Amino acid sequence: MSGTASNLPSQKDAIARAIELYADTRPLAVADIGSQSGWLKAASHDARNLYVSGPMGLSTSIALGLAVARPRQQVLAIIGDGSMAMNFSSLLTIASVRPGNLAVLVLANNVYEFTASVPVPTRDLDWRTIGASIFGEANSYRLDDLTPEIWAKAEKPAFVAAPIAGSTSKPPPLGMSPAQIRAEFLKAVAD
């Protein structure tokens, strides 16, 4: 997604594109608090989505636990660049555990989306390079370089960097309580 911010996808569109990479089976999608959860619901609501609430940056840790507990299901962690800064060490843990069913999507617009102006401390990082240094060159991608065919052959864990445009609006509200989210998710993943 090179070029100017004006030709970058929105967060909602980037999330929808990442979900569409899973051509054969819908992944369990774990979205971080705030904008990632709101835009995931707007892009592709499904009972297999886990909309995280609480501290920032936990979607990668929760997704790792889910990937280990559910090794036959694909898991996608969806996190913003500001949230990733809060739990950067989770990437090292994922690389160490090496779950073969987990991917991390980092959505980078260089600001905390809820403020629309406060820059994130990671704004000067090249997320694709960070992913390659932790997960390996062959396991790190840019979202705009992926197709469902490439993704189907990608070794996991995988890291996907997605530069996105800054939002001009707030994400839509979830309209669900944490208890409702939990109940819907547990029912969807029950054996």
Contacts in CASP RR format, 6 or more apart in sequence:
PFRMAT RR
TARGET T0000
AUTHOR 0000-0000-0000
METHOD contacts of the structure
MODEL  1
MSGTASNLPSQKDAIARAIELYADTRPLAVADIGSQSGWLKAASHDARNL
YVSGPMGLSTSIALGLAVARPRQQVLAIIGDGSMAMNFSSLLTIASVRPG
NLAVLVLANNVYEFTASVPVPTRDLDWRTIGASIFGEANSYRLDDLTPEI
WAKAEKPAFVAAPIAGSTSKPPPLGMSPAQIRAEFLKAVAD
1 7 0 8 1.000
1 8 0 8 1.000
1 9 0 8 1.000
1 142 0 8 1.000
1 143 0 8 1.000
1 144 0 8 1.000
1 162 0 8 1.000
1 163 0 8 1.000
1 164 0 8 1.000
2 144 0 8 1.000
2 163 0 8 1.000
5 109 0 8 1.000
5 165 0 8 1.000
5 166 0 8 1.000
6 165 0 8 1.000
8 109 0 8 1.000
8 163 0 8 1.000
8 164 0 8 1.000
8 165 0 8 1.000
8 166 0 8 1.000
9 17 0 8 1.000
9 162 0 8 1.000
9 164 0 8 1.000
9 165 0 8 1.000
10 39 0 8 1.000
10 164 0 8 1.000
10 165 0 8 1.000
10 166 0 8 1.000
10 167 0 8 1.000
11 35 0 8 1.000
11 36 0 8 1.000
11 39 0 8 1.000
11 107 0 8 1.000
11 109 0 8 1.000
11 113 0 8 1.000
11 164 0 8 1.000
11 165 0 8 1.000
11 166 0 8 1.000
11 167 0 8 1.000
11 171 0 8 1.000
12 39 0 8 1.000
12 42 0 8 1.000
12 43 0 8 1.000
12 171 0 8 1.000
13 43 0 8 1.000
14 105 0 8 1.000
14 107 0 8 1.000
14 143 0 8 1.000
14 162 0 8 1.000
14 164 0 8 1.000
15 31 0 8 1.000
15 36 0 8 1.000
15 39 0 8 1.000
15 40 0 8 1.000
15 43 0 8 1.000
15 44 0 8 1.000
15 78 0 8 1.000
15 105 0 8 1.000
15 107 0 8 1.000
16 43 0 8 1.000
16 44 0 8 1.000
17 143 0 8 1.000
18 76 0 8 1.000
18 78 0 8 1.000
18 105 0 8 1.000
18 143 0 8 1.000
18 160 0 8 1.000
18 162 0 8 1.000
19 26 0 8 1.000
19 27 0 8 1.000
19 29 0 8 1.000
19 43 0 8 1.000
19 44 0 8 1.000
19 76 0 8 1.000
20 148 0 8 1.000
21 146 0 8 1.000
21 147 0 8 1.000
21 148 0 8 1.000
21 151 0 8 1.000
22 74 0 8 1.000
22 76 0 8 1.000
22 148 0 8 1.000
22 151 0 8 1.000
23 148 0 8 1.000
23 151 0 8 1.000
23 152 0 8 1.000
24 152 0 8 1.000
25 73 0 8 1.000
25 74 0 8 1.000
26 46 0 8 1.000
26 48 0 8 1.000
27 48 0 8 1.000
27 73 0 8 1.000
27 74 0 8 1.000
27 75 0 8 1.000
27 76 0 8 1.000
27 103 0 8 1.000
28 48 0 8 1.000
28 49 0 8 1.000
28 50 0 8 1.000
28 63 0 8 1.000
28 66 0 8 1.000
28 70 0 8 1.000
28 73 0 8 1.000
28 74 0 8 1.000
28 75 0 8 1.000
28 76 0 8 1.000
28 189 0 8 1.000
29 40 0 8 1.000
29 44 0 8 1.000
29 46 0 8 1.000
29 48 0 8 1.000
29 49 0 8 1.000
29 50 0 8 1.000
29 75 0 8 1.000
29 76 0 8 1.000
29 78 0 8 1.000
30 49 0 8 1.000
30 50 0 8 1.000
30 52 0 8 1.000
30 59 0 8 1.000
30 62 0 8 1.000
30 63 0 8 1.000
30 66 0 8 1.000
30 75 0 8 1.000
30 76 0 8 1.000
30 77 0 8 1.000
30 78 0 8 1.000
31 37 0 8 1.000
31 38 0 8 1.000
31 39 0 8 1.000
31 40 0 8 1.000
31 49 0 8 1.000
31 50 0 8 1.000
31 51 0 8 1.000
31 52 0 8 1.000
31 59 0 8 1.000
31 78 0 8 1.000
31 79 0 8 1.000
32 52 0 8 1.000
32 56 0 8 1.000
32 57 0 8 1.000
32 58 0 8 1.000
32 59 0 8 1.000
32 78 0 8 1.000
32 79 0 8 1.000
32 80 0 8 1.000
32 83 0 8 1.000
33 52 0 8 1.000
33 53 0 8 1.000
33 54 0 8 1.000
33 55 0 8 1.000
33 56 0 8 1.000
33 57 0 8 1.000
33 58 0 8 1.000
33 83 0 8 1.000
34 113 0 8 1.000
34 114 0 8 1.000
34 171 0 8 1.000
35 80 0 8 1.000
35 113 0 8 1.000
35 114 0 8 1.000
35 167 0 8 1.000
35 170 0 8 1.000
35 171 0 8 1.000
36 59 0 8 1.000
36 78 0 8 1.000
36 79 0 8 1.000
36 80 0 8 1.000
36 83 0 8 1.000
36 107 0 8 1.000
37 51 0 8 1.000
37 52 0 8 1.000
37 53 0 8 1.000
37 171 0 8 1.000
37 174 0 8 1.000
38 51 0 8 1.000
38 171 0 8 1.000
38 172 0 8 1.000
38 173 0 8 1.000
38 174 0 8 1.000
39 171 0 8 1.000
40 49 0 8 1.000
40 51 0 8 1.000
40 78 0 8 1.000
41 49 0 8 1.000
41 51 0 8 1.000
41 172 0 8 1.000
41 174 0 8 1.000
42 171 0 8 1.000
42 172 0 8 1.000
46 188 0 8 1.000
47 184 0 8 1.000
47 185 0 8 1.000
47 187 0 8 1.000
47 188 0 8 1.000
48 185 0 8 1.000
48 188 0 8 1.000
48 189 0 8 1.000
49 185 0 8 1.000
50 62 0 8 1.000
50 66 0 8 1.000
50 181 0 8 1.000
50 185 0 8 1.000
51 174 0 8 1.000
51 176 0 8 1.000
51 181 0 8 1.000
52 58 0 8 1.000
52 59 0 8 1.000
52 62 0 8 1.000
53 178 0 8 1.000
53 181 0 8 1.000
55 86 0 8 1.000
56 82 0 8 1.000
56 83 0 8 1.000
56 86 0 8 1.000
56 87 0 8 1.000
57 79 0 8 1.000
57 83 0 8 1.000
57 84 0 8 1.000
57 86 0 8 1.000
57 87 0 8 1.000
57 90 0 8 1.000
58 87 0 8 1.000
59 77 0 8 1.000
59 78 0 8 1.000
59 79 0 8 1.000
59 83 0 8 1.000
60 77 0 8 1.000
60 79 0 8 1.000
60 84 0 8 1.000
60 87 0 8 1.000
60 90 0 8 1.000
60 91 0 8 1.000
60 94 0 8 1.000
60 104 0 8 1.000
61 87 0 8 1.000
61 90 0 8 1.000
61 93 0 8 1.000
62 77 0 8 1.000
63 75 0 8 1.000
63 76 0 8 1.000
63 77 0 8 1.000
63 102 0 8 1.000
63 104 0 8 1.000
64 77 0 8 1.000
64 90 0 8 1.000
64 93 0 8 1.000
64 94 0 8 1.000
64 97 0 8 1.000
64 99 0 8 1.000
64 102 0 8 1.000
66 75 0 8 1.000
67 75 0 8 1.000
67 99 0 8 1.000
67 100 0 8 1.000
67 101 0 8 1.000
67 102 0 8 1.000
67 157 0 8 1.000
68 97 0 8 1.000
68 99 0 8 1.000
70 101 0 8 1.000
70 189 0 8 1.000
71 99 0 8 1.000
71 100 0 8 1.000
71 101 0 8 1.000
72 101 0 8 1.000
73 101 0 8 1.000
73 189 0 8 1.000
74 101 0 8 1.000
74 103 0 8 1.000
75 99 0 8 1.000
75 101 0 8 1.000
75 102 0 8 1.000
75 103 0 8 1.000
76 102 0 8 1.000
76 103 0 8 1.000
76 104 0 8 1.000
76 105 0 8 1.000
77 102 0 8 1.000
77 103 0 8 1.000
77 104 0 8 1.000
77 105 0 8 1.000
78 105 0 8 1.000
78 107 0 8 1.000
79 104 0 8 1.000
79 105 0 8 1.000
79 106 0 8 1.000
79 107 0 8 1.000
80 106 0 8 1.000
80 107 0 8 1.000
80 108 0 8 1.000
80 109 0 8 1.000
80 113 0 8 1.000
81 106 0 8 1.000
81 107 0 8 1.000
81 108 0 8 1.000
81 109 0 8 1.000
81 110 0 8 1.000
81 120 0 8 1.000
81 122 0 8 1.000
81 123 0 8 1.000
81 125 0 8 1.000
81 127 0 8 1.000
82 112 0 8 1.000
82 120 0 8 1.000
82 121 0 8 1.000
82 122 0 8 1.000
84 91 0 8 1.000
84 106 0 8 1.000
84 122 0 8 1.000
85 120 0 8 1.000
85 121 0 8 1.000
85 122 0 8 1.000
91 104 0 8 1.000
91 130 0 8 1.000
91 131 0 8 1.000
91 134 0 8 1.000
91 135 0 8 1.000
91 159 0 8 1.000
92 134 0 8 1.000
94 102 0 8 1.000
94 104 0 8 1.000
94 135 0 8 1.000
94 157 0 8 1.000
95 134 0 8 1.000
95 135 0 8 1.000
95 157 0 8 1.000
98 157 0 8 1.000
99 156 0 8 1.000
99 157 0 8 1.000
100 155 0 8 1.000
100 156 0 8 1.000
100 157 0 8 1.000
101 156 0 8 1.000
102 156 0 8 1.000
102 157 0 8 1.000
102 158 0 8 1.000
103 154 0 8 1.000
103 156 0 8 1.000
103 157 0 8 1.000
103 158 0 8 1.000
103 159 0 8 1.000
103 160 0 8 1.000
104 157 0 8 1.000
104 158 0 8 1.000
104 159 0 8 1.000
104 160 0 8 1.000
105 143 0 8 1.000
105 160 0 8 1.000
105 162 0 8 1.000
106 127 0 8 1.000
106 159 0 8 1.000
106 160 0 8 1.000
106 161 0 8 1.000
106 162 0 8 1.000
107 162 0 8 1.000
107 164 0 8 1.000
108 122 0 8 1.000
108 127 0 8 1.000
108 161 0 8 1.000
108 162 0 8 1.000
108 163 0 8 1.000
108 164 0 8 1.000
109 163 0 8 1.000
109 164 0 8 1.000
109 165 0 8 1.000
109 166 0 8 1.000
109 167 0 8 1.000
110 119 0 8 1.000
110 120 0 8 1.000
110 123 0 8 1.000
111 117 0 8 1.000
111 118 0 8 1.000
111 119 0 8 1.000
111 120 0 8 1.000
111 123 0 8 1.000
111 166 0 8 1.000
112 118 0 8 1.000
112 119 0 8 1.000
112 120 0 8 1.000
113 166 0 8 1.000
113 167 0 8 1.000
113 171 0 8 1.000
114 170 0 8 1.000
116 166 0 8 1.000
116 167 0 8 1.000
126 161 0 8 1.000
127 161 0 8 1.000
127 163 0 8 1.000
128 140 0 8 1.000
128 141 0 8 1.000
128 142 0 8 1.000
128 159 0 8 1.000
128 161 0 8 1.000
130 159 0 8 1.000
130 161 0 8 1.000
131 139 0 8 1.000
131 140 0 8 1.000
131 159 0 8 1.000
131 161 0 8 1.000
132 139 0 8 1.000
132 140 0 8 1.000
132 159 0 8 1.000
134 159 0 8 1.000
135 157 0 8 1.000
135 158 0 8 1.000
135 159 0 8 1.000
138 155 0 8 1.000
139 154 0 8 1.000
139 155 0 8 1.000
139 156 0 8 1.000
139 157 0 8 1.000
139 158 0 8 1.000
139 159 0 8 1.000
140 158 0 8 1.000
140 159 0 8 1.000
140 160 0 8 1.000
140 161 0 8 1.000
141 150 0 8 1.000
141 154 0 8 1.000
141 158 0 8 1.000
141 159 0 8 1.000
141 160 0 8 1.000
141 161 0 8 1.000
142 160 0 8 1.000
142 161 0 8 1.000
142 162 0 8 1.000
142 163 0 8 1.000
143 160 0 8 1.000
143 161 0 8 1.000
143 162 0 8 1.000
144 162 0 8 1.000
146 154 0 8 1.000
146 160 0 8 1.000
174 181 0 8 1.000
176 184 0 8 1.000
END
